Each structure stands twice: as structure tokens, then as C-alpha cells.
Amino acid sequence: MLPRMERATFEAMLDAAAGVERNGNRCDVADGYSLSIYIGDPGQAMEVSEVAALDLNDAFCEASSREHNTVYYVEYSSLHGLCVRPPSGGGGRRAGFRD
């Protein structure tokens, strides 16, 4: 069994994530970036996509999603990870493709 997520680990992930702007216990996702969090166990996690903001409370995280204007209240131990997608059209080359 994998160890459960702790708040300090989740905060460190958010601090390292591009496009996440932190102000105290609130994290906002910058314009153009797309953030998803994963709830549950690896291989069986539910994706919460289009997260616009996170409020880090003592015992749980409040995730506000632009998708369906939904707010999720999740214990840190239920979080599995997060994913940040940068704005599209950022340029750069991809392997196997020519300009």
C-alpha cells in the first residue's frame, strides 16, 4: 500500500507547479494553464479537471473547478497527484515533427 498524501507534500507539489500562483492558503491557476487533481488510489483515481483555485484548509482541500462550476472538498489523504498543462500554442518542436 502506498503512503497517503500529506498536506506538506501537496503544498510542495503546488509550489513546484508552473502556472500556480500561491497567496497564503489560496492557490490560483494562471490564465491559460489547466490544472487537474487526482482523488483516490493509483489506477483507480478520479480526475478533477479545470481546477481554477485551491483553498488549503487544515484538514482538507477545497478545489474549485471551472467544469460545471463545481467545488470539491477533499481530505489530503485522498489526493493522489496533480497535473498542470501549460497554455496551448506555446511553440517549440516536438520529436518526429518538422516545422
C-alpha positions as YAML, in Angstrom:
chain: A
units: angstrom
residues:
- id: 1
  name: MET
  ca: [0.00, 0.00, 0.00]
- id: 2
  name: LEU
  ca: [1.33, 3.43, -0.93]
- id: 3
  name: PRO
  ca: [1.69, 6.10, 1.74]
- id: 4
  name: ARG
  ca: [-1.14, 8.63, 1.82]
- id: 5
  name: MET
  ca: [-0.69, 12.22, 0.69]
- id: 6
  name: GLU
  ca: [0.01, 14.72, 3.44]
- id: 7
  name: ARG
  ca: [-0.71, 18.42, 3.28]
- id: 8
  name: ALA
  ca: [3.00, 19.35, 3.31]
- id: 9
  name: THR
  ca: [3.66, 17.12, 0.29]
- id: 10
  name: PHE
  ca: [0.69, 18.54, -1.62]
- id: 11
  name: GLU
  ca: [1.82, 22.09, -0.82]
- id: 12
  name: ALA
  ca: [5.34, 21.30, -2.08]
- id: 13
  name: MET
  ca: [3.84, 19.96, -5.33]
- id: 14
  name: LEU
  ca: [1.78, 23.13, -5.77]
- id: 15
  name: ASP
  ca: [4.80, 25.33, -5.04]
- id: 16
  name: ALA
  ca: [6.75, 23.49, -7.74]
- id: 17
  name: ALA
  ca: [3.95, 23.56, -10.33]
- id: 18
  name: ALA
  ca: [4.21, 26.07, -13.18]
- id: 19
  name: GLY
  ca: [1.19, 28.34, -13.52]
- id: 20
  name: VAL
  ca: [0.11, 28.04, -9.88]
- id: 21
  name: GLU
  ca: [0.14, 31.35, -8.00]
- id: 22
  name: ARG
  ca: [0.07, 30.99, -4.23]
- id: 23
  name: ASN
  ca: [-1.11, 33.60, -1.76]
- id: 24
  name: GLY
  ca: [-1.15, 32.18, 1.76]
- id: 25
  name: ASN
  ca: [-3.52, 29.20, 1.83]
- id: 26
  name: ARG
  ca: [-5.04, 30.03, -1.57]
- id: 27
  name: CYS
  ca: [-3.65, 28.84, -4.89]
- id: 28
  name: ASP
  ca: [-4.94, 30.27, -8.16]
- id: 29
  name: VAL
  ca: [-4.24, 28.80, -11.58]
- id: 30
  name: ALA
  ca: [-2.84, 31.37, -14.01]
- id: 31
  name: ASP
  ca: [-4.71, 32.23, -17.21]
- id: 32
  name: GLY
  ca: [-4.16, 29.70, -19.95]
- id: 33
  name: TYR
  ca: [-2.94, 26.94, -17.62]
- id: 34
  name: SER
  ca: [-5.03, 23.88, -16.90]
- id: 35
  name: LEU
  ca: [-4.71, 22.05, -13.60]
- id: 36
  name: SER
  ca: [-6.17, 18.69, -12.64]
- id: 37
  name: ILE
  ca: [-6.03, 16.88, -9.31]
- id: 38
  name: TYR
  ca: [-6.47, 13.15, -8.83]
- id: 39
  name: ILE
  ca: [-8.52, 11.71, -5.99]
- id: 40
  name: GLY
  ca: [-8.21, 8.08, -4.95]
- id: 41
  name: ASP
  ca: [-5.69, 5.32, -5.43]
- id: 42
  name: PRO
  ca: [-3.31, 4.95, -8.39]
- id: 43
  name: GLY
  ca: [-5.07, 3.19, -11.25]
- id: 44
  name: GLN
  ca: [-8.46, 3.98, -9.74]
- id: 45
  name: ALA
  ca: [-8.21, 7.73, -9.30]
- id: 46
  name: MET
  ca: [-10.90, 10.21, -10.35]
- id: 47
  name: GLU
  ca: [-9.68, 13.26, -12.25]
- id: 48
  name: VAL
  ca: [-10.97, 16.68, -11.23]
- id: 49
  name: SER
  ca: [-10.14, 18.81, -14.24]
- id: 50
  name: GLU
  ca: [-10.14, 22.53, -14.96]
- id: 51
  name: VAL
  ca: [-9.31, 23.46, -11.37]
- id: 52
  name: ALA
  ca: [-9.28, 27.27, -11.13]
- id: 53
  name: ALA
  ca: [-8.39, 27.64, -7.43]
- id: 54
  name: LEU
  ca: [-7.47, 25.63, -4.35]
- id: 55
  name: ASP
  ca: [-8.06, 26.65, -0.75]
- id: 56
  name: LEU
  ca: [-5.81, 24.72, 1.63]
- id: 57
  name: ASN
  ca: [-7.63, 24.25, 4.92]
- id: 58
  name: ASP
  ca: [-6.13, 22.46, 7.93]
- id: 59
  name: ALA
  ca: [-7.82, 19.09, 7.37]
- id: 60
  name: PHE
  ca: [-8.95, 19.28, 3.74]
- id: 61
  name: CYS
  ca: [-8.51, 20.94, 0.37]
- id: 62
  name: GLU
  ca: [-11.28, 22.88, -1.37]
- id: 63
  name: ALA
  ca: [-10.89, 22.62, -5.16]
- id: 64
  name: SER
  ca: [-12.98, 24.93, -7.34]
- id: 65
  name: SER
  ca: [-13.39, 23.58, -10.86]
- id: 66
  name: ARG
  ca: [-14.48, 25.59, -13.89]
- id: 67
  name: GLU
  ca: [-16.04, 22.41, -15.23]
- id: 68
  name: HIS
  ca: [-19.72, 22.57, -14.23]
- id: 69
  name: ASN
  ca: [-18.84, 25.29, -11.66]
- id: 70
  name: THR
  ca: [-18.22, 22.60, -9.07]
- id: 71
  name: VAL
  ca: [-16.43, 22.74, -5.71]
- id: 72
  name: TYR
  ca: [-14.82, 19.57, -4.31]
- id: 73
  name: TYR
  ca: [-13.92, 19.15, -0.63]
- id: 74
  name: VAL
  ca: [-11.20, 16.52, -0.30]
- id: 75
  name: GLU
  ca: [-9.10, 15.20, 2.58]
- id: 76
  name: TYR
  ca: [-5.39, 15.38, 1.80]
- id: 77
  name: SER
  ca: [-5.08, 11.63, 2.35]
- id: 78
  name: SER
  ca: [-7.46, 11.06, -0.58]
- id: 79
  name: LEU
  ca: [-5.33, 13.06, -3.04]
- id: 80
  name: HIS
  ca: [-3.07, 11.13, -5.36]
- id: 81
  name: GLY
  ca: [-1.40, 13.80, -7.51]
- id: 82
  name: LEU
  ca: [-1.82, 16.76, -9.82]
- id: 83
  name: CYS
  ca: [-1.18, 17.65, -13.44]
- id: 84
  name: VAL
  ca: [-0.53, 21.09, -14.95]
- id: 85
  name: ARG
  ca: [-0.85, 21.74, -18.67]
- id: 86
  name: PRO
  ca: [0.75, 24.94, -19.97]
- id: 87
  name: PRO
  ca: [-1.09, 27.26, -22.34]
- id: 88
  name: SER
  ca: [-1.52, 25.80, -25.82]
- id: 89
  name: GLY
  ca: [0.37, 27.32, -28.69]
- id: 90
  name: GLY
  ca: [3.48, 27.71, -26.59]
- id: 91
  name: GLY
  ca: [5.65, 26.86, -29.59]
- id: 92
  name: GLY
  ca: [8.63, 24.57, -29.50]
- id: 93
  name: ARG
  ca: [9.31, 21.48, -31.51]
- id: 94
  name: ARG
  ca: [8.01, 18.00, -30.93]
- id: 95
  name: ALA
  ca: [10.03, 14.91, -31.74]
- id: 96
  name: GLY
  ca: [9.15, 13.46, -35.14]
- id: 97
  name: PHE
  ca: [7.54, 16.62, -36.48]
- id: 98
  name: ARG
  ca: [9.05, 19.21, -38.79]
- id: 99
  name: ASP
  ca: [8.20, 22.87, -38.89]
...
